[in-house]
Amino acid sequence: MKRPRTVGKILELAKDKSLHGVQPEVAIELFQCMKLIRFVEEAIADRYSEQKMRCPTHLSIGQEAVAAGVCLALNPDDQVFGTHRSHAHYIAKGGNIKAMIAEIYGKATGCSSGKGGSMHLVDLSVGFMGSTSIVGNTIPVAVGAAMANRLHKNGRVCCVFFGDAAVEEGVFHESANFAVLKKLPVLFVCENNLYSVYSPLKVRQPEGREIWKFAAGYGMPSAHGDGNDALEVFEKIQTALEHIRRGDGPFFLEFATYRWREHCGPNFDNDLGYRTEEEYLSWKERDPIALLEAQLLPRGAISQADIEEMERAIQAEVDEAFDFAERSPFPDPDEAFVGLYRE
Ligand SMILES: Cc1ncc(C[n+]2csc(CCOP(=O)(O)OP(=O)(O)O)c2C)c(N)n1
């Protein structure tokens, strides 16, 4: 789909250390992409209580920089696999927003024909290969797709996103071992938002363990970074992609970030007791969008008027997607079993 393009006059800035060597044009694309993800998810949250979206929705508000930084570094024909929390990954890879919102509304025009909901997003036309609700289960599928890419010699990289809890699934370890053994072109991206539903890392993994370090134990290069800094994410992914595209095998990256809202649904849940309001506020102060804005505005890379114009264009695109979803028909009941696996 066509994205609202970067607006405003972009000043040609010299490579600036504080922009991580990222060109201002790219930094603005990252900013725009994060805004689009945020606007879509805020709109879902605002309208969720209308009871028209009847599937569970896992929002990634607060985590936008990882999706944007990774997906904008990939080529259009590279592939991405997601998770149960994949609105951001789908949008950042260029997935059709109308088809995504229609899917969440359970409509026939949805990207899974209205049968999958928020956790079953797919847009093959932009290389977004799919997302599912089973924690960790896209990891071996992505490794298999990478194997196919290798056999077809098509040069594509296959990227798989997963949360910190997915590395506790055995299938992650099998997949990592196999990807290293076969030197497959896979980019493993772990979004560490500290929690698996209500369980913090400290009740799930031994004290002091760092995910990126044990991934390195499988023999692949592994690194970690600030998942709220889109420029840092973008820069680290470039390094990883150079390694993978050289044919040197997989790369693992862990990014620290934080989901602002409840595990599943539109509300805030800092009063439940598993995490504190202070912790949430400390991460909110490091809002990935505000952080990038604070780097772009003073340098004149973008103006306040540009941002307002960008926001108007994005809001119009989001409103159009919701109108499309509301106007679309529900699937034909006779088609209930079409496209489903049956014995
Ligand atoms: C195999 C499996 N086990 C348990 C669940 C229930 N479950 C759904 S989401 C989730 C937490 C996943 O945490 P993480 O992978 O860190 O991603 P996050 O939700 O934090 O983005 C769990 C345990 C599941 N869907 N699949």
The ligand as a Gaussian input file, in Angstrom:
#p B3LYP/6-31G(d) Opt

LIG

1 1
 C        3.033000     -22.007000      23.769000
 C        2.251000     -20.973000      24.490000
 N        2.322000     -20.914000      25.840000
 C        1.608000     -19.982000      26.516000
 C        0.803000     -19.102000      25.838000
 C        0.021000     -18.023000      26.589000
 N        0.659000     -16.746000      26.369000
 C        0.188000     -15.901000      25.455000
 S        1.127000     -14.525000      25.322000
 C        2.152000     -15.049000      26.536000
 C        3.312000     -14.201000      26.982000
 C        4.322000     -14.060000      25.949000
 O        5.341000     -13.209000      26.397000
 P        6.447000     -12.740000      25.407000
 O        6.778000     -13.833000      24.462000
 O        7.573000     -12.187000      26.211000
 O        5.739000     -11.610000      24.552000
 P        4.954000     -10.308000      25.057000
 O        3.535000     -10.747000      25.311000
 O        5.628000      -9.805000      26.274000
 O        5.028000      -9.385000      23.912000
 C        1.777000     -16.292000      27.015000
 C        2.493000     -17.038000      28.073000
 C        0.735000     -19.219000      24.444000
 N       -0.019000     -18.393000      23.706000
 N        1.486000     -20.140000      23.795000

